[in-house]
Amino acid sequence: MLNRADNREYMSWLSPFEVWVGRWAGDVSSAGAARCGEVQDVETAAGPFMVNCNGAVGSHVTLRLAGDTPRYLTVAELYAYSAT
């Protein structure tokens, strides 16, 4: 994933984030949903950031802003890859 790189303040909006694999868009709570790794704290970096999902299976990938601070989700690119 690449964070936006045009403004340090906007870059900070991404942190902290988490990535989930699930059965539908936004699936972060069903029995089949799996969080990939831990919550990522990236401060003001553009990336690229890679998160290992350790073989999680699902049809959708969800990027979720973690924490209680309201902010906008603004990323430049997000790619999902499979080992198979």
N, C-alpha and C positions, 0 to 999 in steps of 0.2 A: 504494500500500500504506500502511496505517496501522499504526504500532507501538502497542503497549499504552501507556497513559498514566497508569497508576495508581501507579507506583513507579519512581523513577529507576534503581534497581538493575536491575529487570526490563527496563526500556527498553534498557539497555546490552547485554543478551543478544543483541539482534538484530545488533549490529555486530561484525565485518564480515559482509556477506551478498552473495550473487550470485543472479541470476535466469537460468534456462536455458529454452529452448524445445526440445522433443524429441519423440520418437515414442512414449514411454511415461512414466509417472510416475517421477521420479527419474533420467531419462535425462540424464546429464551427460558421457557418454564415447563414445557411438556416433558414427559418421561423420555422422549427420544432426543431432546435437545442436549447438546454438549458444548461447554465452553472450551475454547481452544487456549490452553495455557492459563496464565494468570492475567489480572488486570494490568494493562500496559500504561506506564507513565513515561511519556516521551518529551515532556516540556515543550521547548520551541525548536523542534528539529523537523526537517523536511522528509527525512527517511532516505531510502526505503525501509519500511518495517516489515518483518516477516513473522508470522505467528504459526506455530506448528499445531495442527489439529489432531495429531497422533492417531490417524485412521478413522476419525469420526465420520459417520455416514449420514447423509441427509441431502435434500434437494435444494436447500437454500442456505446462504451464508448471510449472517446479520452482523453488521458493525454497530455496536451500541456504545453510547457515551456513558461512562460509569460515574458514580458520585452524585452528590446532591446539587451541585452548582448548575443552574440553567445556562445553556450555551447552544450555539448553532453547530450542526455537523457540516463541516466544509472540508472535503478532501479532494485532491486532484485526481487520483486514480485508485481503483481497488481491483485486484485480480485474484481469482481463486484457481489453484492448481491442484491436480490430483496426481499421485504417484503412479497410478495405473491407467 
